[in-house]
Amino acid sequence: MYSLINQFAEMVVGAIPHNHVTDYEWLIQNVAQVGTQDYQKKYRLYWAMNVAQLSPPFYSAYFGALGDALKQTTTLSDVTHVLYNASARRDGRQSLQFSFATKLLHMTNPVLPVFDSQIAGFYFFQETTTGLNLQERINGFVAFHDFLVQEYARVLKSGLLAKPILEYYRKLNPQHVTDEKIVDSLIWAFVGLLRKGALPKGQVAYR
């Protein structure tokens, strides 16, 4: 699939809005302001948190956890537990907010991959929930995230996405974006184009 991202490098990079880069860089550079309403508002908008319609207590716990993670090392498993405990909706149901957990840790270490449905779809990852308890579910997600860490390192070392990465730098001129984040953005944009049917028909074989 990396070959297809290379094949459609200009189209993939073209699907990434310039403000996707500038807004991200502002968040990275100003992460110490995590306790302010302005920062949290921009953060929630950038990472599409408002769409999830989570509760005020969740957001309070989330940004509290981000502030803590900036001061002391934590694990993805621990962050996921914190967010799960804060995720209760009005009917009492709780949800595993693993994507937001990875985004939280990414803000403390920008070389870490971000998990979302686009990335999961690209690598054909599907959660198995049958018969699993909460910790086992979290372990499955964390194991996939560990795979992403290793895979992104391999992609960068082997130059598997060298062409679209160069196109990203040429067109979007990032100043504070890691190559790992660029890989994430390229895959995210590519899968988005696939799902919209926006790539030239007859040239893509994807299932």
C-alpha positions in Angstrom: 0.0 0.0 0.0 2.9 2.3 0.5 3.5 2.1 -3.2 0.1 3.6 -3.8 0.8 6.5 -1.5 4.0 7.1 -3.5 2.1 6.8 -6.8 -0.5 9.4 -5.7 1.9 11.5 -3.6 0.7 14.9 -4.9 -2.9 14.0 -4.5 -2.4 12.6 -1.0 -0.5 15.7 0.2 -3.0 17.9 -1.6 -5.7 16.4 0.6 -4.0 17.7 3.8 -5.1 21.3 4.5 -2.4 23.8 5.3 -4.1 24.7 8.5 -3.9 21.1 9.5 -0.2 21.7 9.8 -0.2 25.2 11.3 -2.9 24.4 13.9 -1.0 21.3 14.9 2.2 23.2 15.2 0.5 25.8 17.4 -0.7 23.1 19.7 2.7 21.5 19.9 4.5 24.8 20.6 2.0 25.9 23.2 1.2 22.6 25.0 2.3 24.1 28.3 -0.9 26.2 28.1 -3.0 23.0 28.4 -4.8 24.4 31.5 -6.3 27.3 29.6 -9.7 27.4 28.0 -8.3 28.8 24.7 -5.8 25.9 24.3 -8.4 23.3 25.2 -10.9 24.8 22.7 -8.3 24.6 19.9 -7.2 21.2 20.9 -10.7 19.8 20.9 -11.3 21.2 17.5 -8.1 20.0 16.0 -8.4 16.4 17.3 -12.1 16.3 16.5 -13.0 15.7 20.1 -16.3 17.6 20.0 -17.7 15.1 17.5 -17.4 12.4 20.1 -19.9 14.3 22.4 -18.1 13.4 25.6 -19.0 14.8 29.0 -17.4 17.8 30.7 -15.9 15.5 33.4 -14.2 13.6 30.6 -12.6 16.7 29.2 -11.6 17.8 32.7 -9.9 14.4 33.3 -8.4 14.4 29.8 -6.6 17.7 30.0 -5.7 17.0 33.6 -4.0 13.8 32.4 -2.3 15.7 29.6 -0.9 18.2 32.1 0.3 15.4 34.3 1.9 13.5 31.4 3.9 16.6 30.5 5.4 16.5 34.0 6.0 12.8 34.5 6.2 9.7 32.4 3.1 7.6 32.1 2.1 4.6 29.9 -0.5 4.3 27.2 -2.3 1.7 29.2 -2.5 3.9 32.3 -3.8 6.9 30.2 -6.4 4.7 28.5 -7.6 3.5 32.0 -7.9 7.1 33.2 -10.0 8.1 30.1 -12.2 5.0 30.4 -13.0 5.8 34.0 -14.0 9.3 33.0 -16.0 8.3 30.0 -19.3 7.5 31.6 -22.3 8.9 29.7 -25.7 9.7 31.2 -26.9 6.1 31.0 -23.7 5.0 32.8 -22.1 3.4 29.7 -18.3 3.7 29.4 -16.2 3.7 26.3 -12.6 2.9 25.5 -11.2 6.2 24.1 -7.9 4.7 22.9 -7.6 7.1 20.0 -7.7 10.1 22.3 -5.2 8.4 24.6 -2.7 8.1 21.8 -3.2 11.7 20.9 -2.6 12.7 24.5 0.7 10.9 24.6 1.7 12.2 21.2 1.5 15.7 22.5 4.1 14.8 25.1 6.3 12.9 22.6 5.6 13.8 18.9 7.4 10.8 17.5 4.6 8.5 18.9 2.0 7.4 16.4 -1.6 8.5 16.6 -4.3 5.8 16.4 -7.6 6.4 14.6 -10.0 4.5 12.3 -8.0 5.6 9.2 -4.8 4.2 10.5 -6.5 1.0 11.8 -8.1 0.6 8.3 -4.8 1.0 6.5 -3.3 -1.8 8.5 -6.4 -4.0 8.6 -6.6 -3.8 12.4 -9.9 -4.8 14.0 -10.5 -5.0 17.8 -11.5 -8.3 19.2 -13.9 -7.9 22.1 -15.5 -11.3 22.5 -14.8 -12.8 25.9 -12.2 -10.1 26.8 -12.1 -8.0 29.9 -11.1 -4.4 29.9 -7.4 -4.9 30.5 -7.2 -7.5 27.7 -8.9 -5.1 25.3 -6.5 -2.4 26.2 -3.5 -4.8 25.8 -4.7 -5.5 22.3 -4.8 -1.8 21.4 -1.4 -1.2 23.0 0.1 -4.1 21.1 -1.1 -2.6 17.9 0.3 0.8 18.9 3.7 -0.9 19.6 3.5 -2.3 16.1 2.9 1.2 14.7 6.0 2.5 16.5 8.2 -0.1 14.9 6.5 0.1 11.5 6.9 3.9 11.3 10.6 3.5 12.2 11.0 0.9 9.5 9.2 3.1 6.9 11.4 6.0 7.6 14.6 4.0 7.8 13.9 2.2 4.5 12.6 5.4 2.7 9.3 3.6 1.8 7.5 7.0 1.8 10.4 9.2 0.8 8.6 10.8 -2.2 5.4 11.9 -0.4 7.3 13.0 2.6 9.4 15.3 0.4 6.2 16.5 -1.3 4.8 17.2 2.2 7.8 19.4 3.1 7.7 21.1 -0.3 4.0 22.0 -0.2 3.2 22.4 3.5 6.5 23.7 4.8 6.3 22.2 8.3 8.5 23.7 11.0 7.6 21.6 14.0 6.4 18.3 12.7 8.2 15.0 13.1 8.6 12.6 10.2 6.6 10.1 12.2 3.7 12.6 12.3 4.0 13.1 8.6 3.7 9.3 8.0 0.6 9.4 10.1 -0.9 12.3 8.1 0.0 10.7 4.8 -1.8 7.4 5.7 -4.7 9.3 7.2 -5.1 11.4 4.0 -4.7 8.4 1.7 -7.3 6.3 3.4 -9.7 9.3 3.4 -9.3 9.6 -0.3 -9.9 5.9 -0.8 -13.1 5.9 1.3 -14.4 8.9 -0.7 -13.6 7.1 -4.0 -11.5 10.1 -4.9 -8.5 8.2 -6.4 -8.5 7.4 -10.1 -10.6 4.3 -10.8 -9.0 1.3 -12.2 -5.6 2.2 -10.6 -6.3 1.1 -7.1 -6.8 -2.4 -5.7 -7.7 -2.0 -2.1 -9.9 -4.1 0.2 
